[in-house]
Amino acid sequence: YLPSYARTAASVAASAPQLSSGNSVEPNMSASDLPDELWARVLELGAASAALGFRDLCCLAIASRRLRRLSLHPPLWSALLSRDFPSQSQPSSSSSQQQQPDPKSLYRTKFERHKLRMAEARRRAVYEAEGRVVACRRRLTELEESMCAEGDRMKATAQELDSLERVRRASVALNVWQPQVVHGRQKQLVQQCTVPVDSRLSALHMELKVCKQQIATYKNAYVCDLRF
């Protein structure tokens, strides 16, 4: 296995007439015939850019003994440190006077810490999402209960409104001649009503309108939360 960057660079280098160091190169030589100096330069250029990553170096290390040896060069991992962890790769003045750890070991340590931080961030994101789901379900339940309560209130208002409409019609009918039985029944119905019919009818119509508006508001909120 070779990364596409390394294959391309090796092909170009193999077709070049001369190395930068001045050593001659056969025109038909293969990538495996390239000297270590050129391979090291290819890997350094790849590590300094985004063309070669730590996974590529690990794959190179298991491709052959030679590539394993070349992939362990400290400058490669120092370049990866500077590229992947720029804010953490600058040594302090006090620590620079002490012996620095192996760049590959340092990269592994920083990568493991970064992986743990990313895993923790994902866990927090999952917990937050689960919390939002629980809150949304609670909100949906509350909206369902509110809609049921408003529905019961609207039903009771409609029943009272229907009863008062009968009382109002009976009150009007008292002024018209009717058989005594019908007249007596309507008079009894009017006498049983203890509230002013007209004002109460107006209040009930308004309450019924408010109930419908409130139910519509709850339904809209329910649909929005359900889409979440």
C-alpha positions as CSV (number, residue, x, y, z in Angstrom):
1,Y,0.0,0.0,0.0
2,L,1.2,3.5,-0.9
3,P,-0.9,6.7,-0.5
4,S,-1.8,8.3,-3.8
5,Y,0.5,11.2,-3.0
6,A,3.5,9.0,-2.4
7,R,2.8,7.0,-5.5
8,T,2.6,10.1,-7.7
9,A,5.7,11.7,-6.1
10,A,7.7,8.5,-6.4
11,S,6.7,8.2,-10.1
12,V,7.8,11.8,-10.8
13,A,11.0,11.3,-8.9
14,A,11.8,8.1,-10.7
15,S,11.4,9.7,-14.1
16,A,13.6,12.7,-13.1
17,P,17.1,12.6,-14.7
18,Q,18.9,13.6,-11.6
19,L,18.4,13.9,-7.8
20,S,18.8,17.2,-6.1
21,S,21.9,15.7,-4.4
22,G,23.5,15.1,-7.7
23,N,23.2,11.3,-7.8
24,S,22.3,9.8,-11.1
25,V,19.0,7.9,-11.5
26,E,18.3,5.3,-14.1
27,P,15.4,6.5,-16.4
28,N,13.4,3.2,-16.1
29,M,13.9,2.6,-12.4
30,S,10.9,1.7,-10.2
31,A,9.7,3.4,-7.0
32,S,11.4,0.7,-5.0
33,D,14.8,1.6,-6.5
34,L,14.6,5.2,-5.2
35,P,17.3,6.0,-2.6
36,D,16.3,6.6,1.0
37,E,17.1,10.3,0.7
38,L,14.5,10.8,-2.0
39,W,11.9,8.7,-0.2
40,A,12.5,10.7,3.0
41,R,12.1,14.0,1.1
42,V,8.9,12.7,-0.5
43,L,7.4,11.8,2.9
44,E,8.6,15.1,4.4
45,L,6.8,17.1,1.7
46,G,3.7,15.0,2.1
47,A,3.7,15.4,5.9
48,A,4.2,19.1,5.6
49,S,1.1,19.4,3.5
50,A,-2.4,17.8,3.7
51,A,-1.4,15.0,1.3
52,L,0.0,12.6,3.9
53,G,-1.5,11.9,7.3
54,F,-0.7,9.8,10.3
55,R,-2.8,6.9,9.0
56,D,-0.8,7.0,5.7
57,L,2.4,6.8,7.7
58,C,1.1,3.9,9.7
59,C,0.1,2.1,6.5
60,L,3.5,2.7,5.1
61,A,5.1,1.3,8.2
62,I,3.5,-2.1,7.6
63,A,4.1,-2.1,3.8
64,S,7.8,-3.0,4.1
65,R,10.7,-2.9,6.5
66,R,12.3,-0.1,4.5
67,L,9.2,2.1,4.6
68,R,8.7,1.3,8.3
69,R,12.2,2.6,9.0
70,L,11.6,5.7,6.9
71,S,8.2,6.4,8.4
72,L,9.8,6.5,11.9
73,H,11.9,9.6,11.1
74,P,11.3,12.3,13.7
75,P,11.0,15.1,11.2
76,L,7.9,13.5,9.7
77,W,6.0,13.3,13.0
78,S,7.2,16.8,13.9
79,A,5.7,18.1,10.7
80,L,2.4,16.2,11.5
81,L,2.5,17.7,15.1
82,S,2.8,21.2,13.7
83,R,0.1,20.6,11.2
84,D,-2.5,18.7,13.2
85,F,-1.9,20.2,16.6
86,P,-0.5,23.7,15.9
87,S,-1.6,25.3,19.2
88,Q,-0.1,22.5,21.2
89,S,3.1,21.7,19.3
90,Q,5.1,24.8,20.4
91,P,7.4,23.9,23.3
92,S,7.7,26.4,26.2
93,S,11.1,28.0,26.9
94,S,11.5,26.0,30.1
95,S,10.6,22.7,28.5
96,S,12.8,23.4,25.4
97,Q,15.9,23.2,27.6
98,Q,14.9,19.7,28.6
99,Q,14.9,16.6,26.5
100,Q,12.0,16.5,24.2
101,P,9.9,13.3,23.8
102,D,9.9,11.3,20.6
103,P,7.7,13.2,18.1
104,K,5.7,10.0,17.2
105,S,5.1,9.2,20.9
106,L,4.1,12.8,21.5
107,Y,1.8,12.7,18.5
108,R,0.2,9.5,19.7
109,T,-0.4,11.0,23.2
110,K,-1.9,14.2,21.7
111,F,-4.1,12.1,19.3
112,E,-5.4,9.9,22.1
113,R,-6.3,13.0,24.1
114,H,-7.9,14.5,21.1
115,K,-9.9,11.3,20.5
116,L,-11.0,11.3,24.1
117,R,-12.1,14.9,23.9
118,M,-14.0,14.2,20.7
119,A,-15.7,11.1,22.3
120,E,-16.7,13.2,25.3
121,A,-18.0,15.9,23.0
122,R,-20.1,13.3,21.1
123,R,-21.4,12.0,24.4
124,R,-22.4,15.4,25.6
125,A,-24.1,16.1,22.2
126,V,-26.0,12.8,22.6
127,Y,-27.0,13.7,26.2
128,E,-28.2,17.1,25.1
129,A,-30.2,15.6,22.2
130,E,-31.8,13.1,24.5
131,G,-32.6,15.9,26.9
132,R,-34.2,17.9,24.1
133,V,-36.2,14.8,23.1
134,V,-37.5,14.3,26.6
135,A,-38.4,17.9,27.0
136,C,-40.1,17.8,23.6
137,R,-42.1,14.8,24.6
138,R,-43.1,16.4,27.9
139,R,-44.2,19.5,25.9
140,L,-46.2,17.4,23.5
141,T,-48.0,15.7,26.4
142,E,-48.7,19.1,28.0
143,L,-50.1,20.4,24.7
144,E,-52.3,17.3,24.4
145,E,-53.6,17.7,27.9
146,S,-54.2,21.4,27.2
147,M,-56.1,20.7,24.0
148,C,-58.3,18.1,25.8
149,A,-59.0,20.6,28.6
150,E,-59.9,23.3,26.1
151,G,-62.0,20.8,24.1
152,D,-64.0,19.9,27.3
153,R,-64.4,23.6,28.1
154,M,-65.6,24.3,24.6
155,K,-68.0,21.4,24.8
156,A,-69.4,22.6,28.1
157,T,-69.7,26.2,26.7
158,A,-71.5,24.9,23.7
159,Q,-74.0,23.0,25.8
160,E,-74.7,26.0,28.0
161,L,-75.0,28.1,24.9
162,D,-77.6,25.7,23.5
163,S,-79.6,25.7,26.7
164,L,-79.6,29.6,26.9
165,E,-80.7,29.7,23.2
166,R,-83.7,27.5,24.1
167,V,-84.5,29.9,27.1
168,R,-84.2,32.9,24.8
169,R,-86.5,31.3,22.3
170,A,-89.0,30.4,25.0
171,S,-88.9,33.9,26.4
172,V,-89.8,35.3,23.0
173,A,-92.5,32.7,22.5
174,L,-94.2,33.8,25.7
175,N,-95.3,37.0,24.0
176,V,-97.1,34.9,21.3
177,W,-100.4,33.0,21.9
178,Q,-99.9,29.3,22.4
179,P,-101.7,26.4,23.9
180,Q,-101.7,26.5,27.7
181,V,-99.6,23.4,28.0
182,V,-96.9,24.7,25.7
183,H,-97.1,28.2,27.3
184,G,-96.6,26.7,30.8
185,R,-93.7,24.6,29.8
186,Q,-91.9,27.6,28.2
187,K,-92.7,29.8,31.2
188,Q,-91.2,27.2,33.6
189,L,-88.1,27.1,31.4
190,V,-87.7,30.8,31.5
191,Q,-88.2,31.0,35.3
192,Q,-85.5,28.3,35.9
193,C,-82.9,30.6,34.3
194,T,-81.3,32.7,37.0
195,V,-78.9,34.8,34.8
196,P,-79.6,37.6,32.3
197,V,-80.0,35.7,29.1
198,D,-78.7,38.2,26.6
199,S,-75.5,39.2,28.5
200,R,-74.8,35.6,29.3
201,L,-75.2,34.6,25.6
202,S,-72.7,37.3,24.6
203,A,-70.2,36.1,27.1
204,L,-70.6,32.4,26.0
205,H,-70.1,33.4,22.4
206,M,-66.9,35.2,23.3
207,E,-65.7,32.2,25.4
208,L,-66.4,29.8,22.6
209,K,-64.4,31.9,20.2
210,V,-61.5,32.1,22.7
211,C,-61.6,28.3,23.1
212,K,-61.4,27.8,19.4
213,Q,-58.5,30.2,19.1
214,Q,-56.6,28.5,22.0
215,I,-57.1,25.1,20.5
216,A,-55.7,26.3,17.2
217,T,-52.7,27.8,19.0
218,Y,-52.1,24.5,20.8
219,K,-52.4,22.6,17.5
220,N,-49.8,24.8,15.8
221,A,-47.4,24.5,18.7
222,Y,-48.0,20.7,18.7
223,V,-47.2,20.4,15.0
224,C,-44.0,22.5,15.4
225,D,-42.8,20.4,18.3
226,L,-43.7,17.2,16.5
227,R,-41.5,18.2,13.6
228,F,-38.6,18.6,16.0
